[in-house]
Structure formats: C-alpha cells, structure tokens
Amino acid sequence: MQLDETDQKLLALLSENARAPVATLARKLNLARTTVQARLDRLENTGAIAAYTLRLGDIARPRIRATALLSIEVRAGPAVLQKLKSLPAVETVHTCSGRVDLIVQLAADSTSELDDTLDRIGEAQGVKSSESLIHLSTRLDRPRA
C-alpha cells in the first residue's frame, strides 16, 4: 500500500498525540471528519497503523537505560533470543550486520538490576561476548510517523 501525503500528515499528527479526536485531526488536515475516519480505518486494516501506544515521559521511565551489543555462536540465535525474552529488563532485540550479531535495548530501575541483567546475558549459553553501553542523557528522541 502506498501512503500519500495526507496519510503521512495524518500519521505525523497521531505520532504527536495518538489520542487526538478525529474531529481535531480533520480540522488540522482541512478534511471532513468522515474522510479522516475512513483513512484511519484503511490505515489500520492494511497494517500501516499496527497499534496505538503510550509513550512514557521522563518521570515515568526507568531511570537507567543501556544497550548491549552481543556476539553469539553460529546457530545459537533461537536459544539466546529465548533467554533474552525471559529477562524483564530487556525491551527490544535487533539483529544487525557488522561486528556484533544482536543489539539489545535494556531499561532498569537500579544499577543492581541492570548489572544482574547484564551478568545473566553474558552467562547465557551461546553468547560469545557482550559489550554494554550505558545511556547517560537523551539529546534527541524523535518518534517516526
């Protein structure tokens, strides 16, 4: 499905506020409310909009965020992924190209929770090596529409 300019504008508005009423979206797009509702229905039905989510502000986010770069053994991917899924501090896991095999995003409420999670990742069968990067401050956090 191709997204036209109006679809892109609608998605950008929703990325700013997914709870915006259809009437408000319609007014900002200079379209009829029924037209905007039909576009939303189409975007949802085709999978262009997968979900409406909550984006936490700084006060509600875990205090400590980190990225772990993992090198894993050949064919160990499924077992390592299962282990990562079992760890509550693991938010996302991405495969990647380059010197590492997986990028793991972590969030913890304490340094001890983060330390324990990193230890458990490093000890997981199939993990050859890991490197952790602790996030200090966020300079840009741009949602993509």
C-alpha positions as CSV (number, residue, x, y, z in Angstrom):
1,M,0.0,0.0,0.0
2,Q,1.3,3.5,-0.9
3,L,0.9,6.2,1.6
4,D,0.1,9.6,0.1
5,E,1.0,13.0,1.5
6,T,-2.3,13.2,3.5
7,D,-1.7,9.8,5.1
8,Q,1.8,10.9,6.1
9,K,0.4,14.1,7.7
10,L,-2.2,12.1,9.5
11,L,0.4,9.7,10.8
12,A,2.6,12.6,11.9
13,L,-0.3,14.1,13.9
14,L,-1.1,10.7,15.5
15,S,2.6,10.3,16.5
16,E,2.4,13.6,18.4
17,N,-0.9,12.6,20.1
18,A,-2.5,9.2,19.3
19,R,-5.5,10.2,21.4
20,A,-6.4,13.2,19.3
21,P,-10.1,13.2,18.4
22,V,-10.9,12.5,14.8
23,A,-12.6,16.0,14.6
24,T,-9.4,17.6,15.7
25,L,-7.4,15.7,13.1
26,A,-9.9,16.6,10.5
27,R,-9.7,20.3,11.3
28,K,-5.9,20.2,11.2
29,L,-5.9,18.4,7.9
30,N,-8.7,20.5,6.4
31,L,-10.7,17.4,5.7
32,A,-14.2,16.1,6.6
33,R,-14.3,14.0,9.8
34,T,-15.8,11.1,7.9
35,T,-12.9,11.3,5.4
36,V,-10.3,11.2,8.2
37,Q,-12.2,8.3,9.9
38,A,-12.2,6.3,6.6
39,R,-8.4,6.9,6.2
40,L,-7.8,5.8,9.8
41,D,-9.8,2.6,9.1
42,R,-7.9,1.9,5.9
43,L,-4.5,2.5,7.6
44,E,-5.5,0.2,10.5
45,N,-6.9,-2.5,8.1
46,T,-3.8,-2.5,5.9
47,G,-1.4,-2.7,8.8
48,A,0.1,0.8,8.3
49,I,-1.1,1.5,11.8
50,A,-0.3,-1.5,13.9
51,A,-1.2,-0.1,17.3
52,Y,-1.8,3.0,19.3
53,T,0.7,3.1,22.2
54,L,1.7,5.0,25.2
55,R,5.0,6.9,25.2
56,L,6.2,7.4,28.7
57,G,7.6,10.8,29.8
58,D,10.9,11.1,31.7
59,I,9.2,11.0,35.1
60,A,7.7,7.5,34.4
61,R,10.6,5.9,32.5
62,P,13.0,3.6,34.2
63,R,16.0,5.6,35.4
64,I,18.8,3.6,33.8
65,R,18.8,2.7,30.1
66,A,21.5,0.7,28.3
67,T,22.4,-1.0,25.0
68,A,24.1,-4.4,25.0
69,L,26.0,-5.5,21.9
70,L,26.2,-9.3,21.6
71,S,28.2,-11.6,19.5
72,I,26.7,-15.1,19.5
73,E,27.7,-18.6,18.4
74,V,26.5,-19.8,15.0
75,R,23.0,-21.3,15.2
76,A,22.6,-20.1,18.8
77,G,20.2,-17.3,17.9
78,P,16.9,-19.0,18.9
79,A,18.3,-20.1,22.3
80,V,19.8,-16.7,23.0
81,L,16.5,-15.0,22.0
82,Q,14.6,-17.2,24.4
83,K,16.9,-16.3,27.2
84,L,16.6,-12.5,26.4
85,K,12.8,-12.8,26.3
86,S,12.9,-14.2,29.9
87,L,14.7,-11.1,31.2
88,P,12.3,-8.3,32.3
89,A,14.8,-5.5,31.7
90,V,15.2,-6.4,28.0
91,E,12.9,-4.1,25.9
92,T,14.0,-4.8,22.3
93,V,16.3,-7.1,20.4
94,H,17.5,-6.3,16.9
95,T,19.7,-8.4,14.6
96,C,22.3,-6.4,12.8
97,S,25.2,-6.5,10.4
98,G,28.7,-5.7,11.4
99,R,31.0,-6.8,14.3
100,V,28.1,-7.8,16.6
101,D,25.1,-10.0,16.0
102,L,22.4,-8.6,18.3
103,I,21.6,-5.1,19.7
104,V,19.7,-5.4,23.0
105,Q,17.9,-2.4,24.5
106,L,17.6,-2.5,28.3
107,A,15.8,-0.4,30.9
108,A,16.2,-0.9,34.7
109,D,15.2,1.0,37.8
110,S,18.6,0.4,39.6
111,T,22.2,-0.2,38.8
112,S,22.0,-3.6,40.6
113,E,19.0,-4.6,38.3
114,L,21.0,-3.6,35.3
115,D,24.2,-5.3,36.5
116,D,22.3,-8.5,37.2
117,T,20.6,-8.5,33.8
118,L,24.0,-7.9,32.0
119,D,25.5,-10.8,34.0
120,R,22.7,-13.1,33.0
121,I,23.1,-12.1,29.4
122,G,26.8,-12.7,29.5
123,E,26.4,-16.1,31.1
124,A,23.7,-17.3,28.6
125,Q,24.7,-20.3,26.6
126,G,25.5,-19.2,23.0
127,V,26.7,-15.7,23.9
128,K,30.4,-15.4,22.9
129,S,30.9,-11.8,24.0
130,S,29.0,-8.7,25.1
131,E,29.6,-5.0,25.4
132,S,27.3,-2.7,27.3
133,L,26.8,1.0,26.7
134,I,25.0,2.9,29.5
135,H,22.8,5.8,28.2
136,L,23.6,9.0,30.1
137,S,21.2,11.6,28.6
138,T,18.8,11.8,25.7
139,R,19.6,14.6,23.3
140,L,17.1,13.7,20.7
141,D,14.1,11.3,20.8
142,R,12.1,11.7,17.6
143,P,9.1,9.5,17.0
144,R,8.8,8.4,13.4
145,A,5.4,8.7,11.8
